[in-house]
Every structure is written in structure tokens, then in C-alpha cells.
Amino acid sequence: MTFNLNEHVVLVTSARRDVFDKYIAPGLFEAMAKFSEAEGFYIERMSVLSDHMHLLLKLVPSMSIEACVLGLMNHSWQFMTERYYGVLKSAGAYNVWTESFYVSTVGEATTAQIKSFLGRKQGTAG
């Protein structure tokens, strides 16, 4: 049996504040990738702009997209508060993310389009 569960996720910073830059992005990407590996899912692509992040996730059928994304949000909040509390304080984005997120499933053709789109964004990993 094969499956292809790809999810396009968008996380937006608290109050759409500018939080991320080219110095923060590499460590944030690494922390999120390590978390996803430990949890058993894969981040195929990540792209960050100053006030939001796009992710292309690959899940297995037993996983809840909500649990995966909430885990990423919580883990990245911990990463940011431990390493970049001053940035969060000056931006007024103590919670890092808004309380909600955007997610949509993507098929084979759409996945290729999203990969291309994320490959053109600044601060891309994957």
C-alpha cells in the first residue's frame, strides 16, 4: 500500500509582527526539522519571511495534521524564547505565532507547484 499525504501549512507571527530574518531562519529550520523527525513526519520544504512561514509536510495516515502543526508551533516557540527572547520582546510577539494556522492537502501536481513557489522565497530550506 502506498500513500502520499502532503500538507501545505502557513504559520503567521503574532499580530503579523516582523520576527524572522536570515540569521534566525537556519537555526529555526534545524530545530523544526529535528522535531519533525523525532515525531515521525517529514518537512519537505520550509520558507520563512519576516512575518510568516510556509511548510510542506509529509505525514503518514496515522498522524493528525493538527497534532503535527501544534507540536511544531510549540517547539518553535520554545526555540525562539530560549534563543531570541529579545527579538520577540522588541517585536511585541511573545507568543511567536497566532493561535490558528492555515493547512491544505496537496496532490502530486499541486505539490510540485508549492515546491517551486517555496524554492523562490527568501530563507528557504529543504
Secondary structure in CASP SS format (residue, H / E / C, confidence):
PFRMAT SS
TARGET T0000
AUTHOR 0000-0000-0000
METHOD secondary structure of the structure
MODEL  1
M C 1.00
T C 1.00
F C 1.00
N C 1.00
L E 1.00
N E 1.00
E E 1.00
H E 1.00
V E 1.00
V E 1.00
L E 1.00
V E 1.00
T E 1.00
S H 1.00
A H 1.00
R H 1.00
R C 1.00
D C 1.00
V C 1.00
F C 1.00
D C 1.00
K C 1.00
Y C 1.00
I C 1.00
A H 1.00
P H 1.00
G H 1.00
L H 1.00
F H 1.00
E H 1.00
A H 1.00
M H 1.00
A H 1.00
K H 1.00
F H 1.00
S H 1.00
E H 1.00
A H 1.00
E H 1.00
G C 1.00
F C 1.00
Y E 1.00
I E 1.00
E E 1.00
R E 1.00
M E 1.00
S E 1.00
V E 1.00
L E 1.00
S C 1.00
D C 1.00
H E 1.00
M E 1.00
H E 1.00
L E 1.00
L E 1.00
L E 1.00
K E 1.00
L E 1.00
V C 1.00
P C 1.00
S C 1.00
M C 1.00
S C 1.00
I H 1.00
E H 1.00
A H 1.00
C H 1.00
V H 1.00
L H 1.00
G H 1.00
L H 1.00
M H 1.00
N H 1.00
H H 1.00
S H 1.00
W H 1.00
Q H 1.00
F H 1.00
M H 1.00
T H 1.00
E H 1.00
R H 1.00
Y C 1.00
Y H 1.00
G H 1.00
V H 1.00
L H 1.00
K H 1.00
S H 1.00
A H 1.00
G C 1.00
A C 1.00
Y C 1.00
N C 1.00
V C 1.00
W E 1.00
T C 1.00
E C 1.00
S C 1.00
F C 1.00
Y E 1.00
V E 1.00
S E 1.00
T E 1.00
V E 1.00
G C 1.00
E H 1.00
A H 1.00
T H 1.00
T H 1.00
A H 1.00
Q H 1.00
I H 1.00
K H 1.00
S H 1.00
F H 1.00
L H 1.00
G H 1.00
R H 1.00
K C 1.00
Q C 1.00
G C 1.00
T E 1.00
A E 1.00
G C 1.00
END
